[in-house]
Amino acid sequence: MFTGIVQGMAEVVAIEERTEFRIHQVRLPQGLEVGLELGASVAHNGCCLTVTHLEGQLASFDLMRETLRLTNLGELENGSHVNIERAARFGDEIGGHSMSGHVMAMVTIDAIEATANNRRIWFQAPVELMRFLFDKGYVGLDGVSLTIGEVQGTRFCVNLIPETLERTLMGTRAVGDRINLEVDPQTQAIVETVERVMASRLA
């Protein structure tokens, strides 16, 4: 489980390509490697990956075909950065919202409205996921727990404060970029339960 509170940005320092498979190595932010072990879960842009090799601040992770297909991790190159969050432990403060690290799809940045101290980013989302996205509902974007500001058709927006822009990749994103999306698991469960109940009543 993750909280959606990004702990830093890690640089991709090596990529090994195999057939429908990739191994990438990142340099973790100072101190984030402390206590980390092989087999531990670490979210990269919101996608849960498993540590396969450790050497100081350098950590390696395997990316299988489905991960490369569904997430923006397949677009990374040497020198790219990812939002990093280690798995939450029992007793940790949940500053964002509970997240599974299972990316459902990518959304595309449609527009950016910037002012001196705020930034509103609009995303174009797959139509089949819009039933999980509500005004003031939770959403995970590249691993960042955010509140939806407004929904319009197949578009939705979030409002970002300077702290989020500085501490995460959201501050560098541009129109056309593809962002990993995880809907709020509790919202998904409620919506799908209601849909099943309604379907059974109409049957």
N, C-alpha and C positions, 0 to 999 in steps of 0.2 A: 504494500500500500504506500501511496505517496500523498503529499499534502498540497502540491501545487505551488509551494514556496521554493523558487529556484535558489540554489545555494551558491551558484557561480556559473561561469562560462568556461568550458574546457576546449582547448585547441586540438584539432585532429592532426596528429604528427606522422601517421603512417597508415596506409591502406593496402591490403592484400586482396586482390580480386581472384575469385575462383568461379567455377560454373554455377550461376544462380546462387552465389554465396559470397560473403565478404567478411573480412576481419579488419576492424579498424582499431587503432590505438590512439588514446587521447592523453593529454597532459592535464591532470586534475589540478584545480586551484589549490594553492598552498594550504595544507592542513586537512583537506577533504579526504586524503588517503589514509589518515590515521584511523586504525581499527578496521579498515576495509579488508575483506578476505576473499579468496577465490570462491566463486559461487554466489557472491552477494549480488543483490539487485540494485541497479543504478539507472535512473531515467535519463535518456538522451532526447531532448526536445519532446519530452512527455512519453517516450517509448521505453518500456521496461526492458533492459538488457542485462545479461549475466556476465560478471567478471570472469574471464578465462585465463588471464595472466596479469601479474603485478610485479612492478619493479620501481619502487619509490613512488613518484607521482605519476608514472606511466601505467596505464591500465588498458588491457585489450578486451575486446568484445566481439562475439560472433553475430552476424546479421544474416538471417536466412532469407529465402526467396520471398516469403509473404511480407516480411518486414521491409524489404527493399521495394516491394510493390505498393504497399499501403502508406508508407511514410516518406518524409523528405530526407531520411538518412541516406538513401541511395543517391542523392544529389550532392553529397558532401565530397570535398576534395581536401588534399593536404593544405593546411592553413585555415580551413573552415573552423567555425566554432559551434558548439552546441550548448544549450541550457542543461545544466546538470543538477540532479537532486538524488541523494541517497535515500534508500527505503526508510520509511518512518518506523520508529520503534514504539512499543507500548509505553505510554506515558508522555510521548512527545506532544508538544502543543500543535494543534491543527489550525494553523494560521490561515489556510486557504479553504479547500474542501477536500473530502476524501476522493482520491483518484486511484485507478487501478494500474495505470501505465499501459493500457491497451488502446492504441490509437485506432479509431474507427474509419477515418478517411482524412484526406487533405482538403483544406479550403484555400481559396485564392484571394489575396488582398485585392479588393476592388477599388478602394479609394482611401486616401489618408487626409484627414482634416487636422491641421496643426495650428496651435496658438502658442503663446509665449510659455505657458506652464502646463498645457494639456495637449493630448493627442487623441483623436478619435479615428479608429481604423475600422473600415467596412470590409466584410468578407462575403464572398460568394460561396454558398455551400450546396452540397448535393441535395436535391429535393427530398429524397427519402429520409434524410436526417432532420428536416425542419420540424417534425412533430416533437422533437426532443428539445427544441430551442425556444425559450420564452423570454419576454422582457423581464429583466431582473433575475433571471435564472443563472445558474453556474455553468461554466464551460472551461475546458482545459485547452489552451492554445500553445503549442510547443512546450507543454509542461507547465505553463503558467496558469494558476487558478485566477479566473477573471469573472466579472459579472457582466452579463449581456445588457447593453444599454437600450437597444431597440431592435425589433425585427421587422423587415419589410420584404414580403414575398420569400424569395430564397436568399435574401441578404440579411446579415445581422452586423451589429457594431459593438465594440467595446471602447471604454474610455480609459486612457492610461495616464497615470501620474508620473512626474519626473523620476521618482525612485524606481518604478518598474522599467522605464525606458533606459535607465542607467545600468541596472543590475541584470537585465535580460537581453536577449537578441531582438526584442520588440523595438528597441531604439534604433536598430539598423535596417529594419525591414522596409521594403519598397513595394509599390504597386506591381502586381504580377507574381510576387513571391508566393510559394505554396507552404502552408502552415499545417502542422499536425493537429488534428481535432480529436478530443475525447469528450463526449457528452457526459453530463453528471450521471453517475451510475444509479443514484436514487431516483432521479427524474426518469431515466430510461425504464427502470423497474416499474414505476407507477404507471407510466404511459402504456407500457406493454401489457400490464395487468388489466388496466381499464379496457384496452382494446380487445383482449381475450374475453372479458366478461360481456362486453357489448356484442361481440360476435356470437357468443353462445346464446344470448337472449334473442338474437335475430334469426338464429338457425331454426 
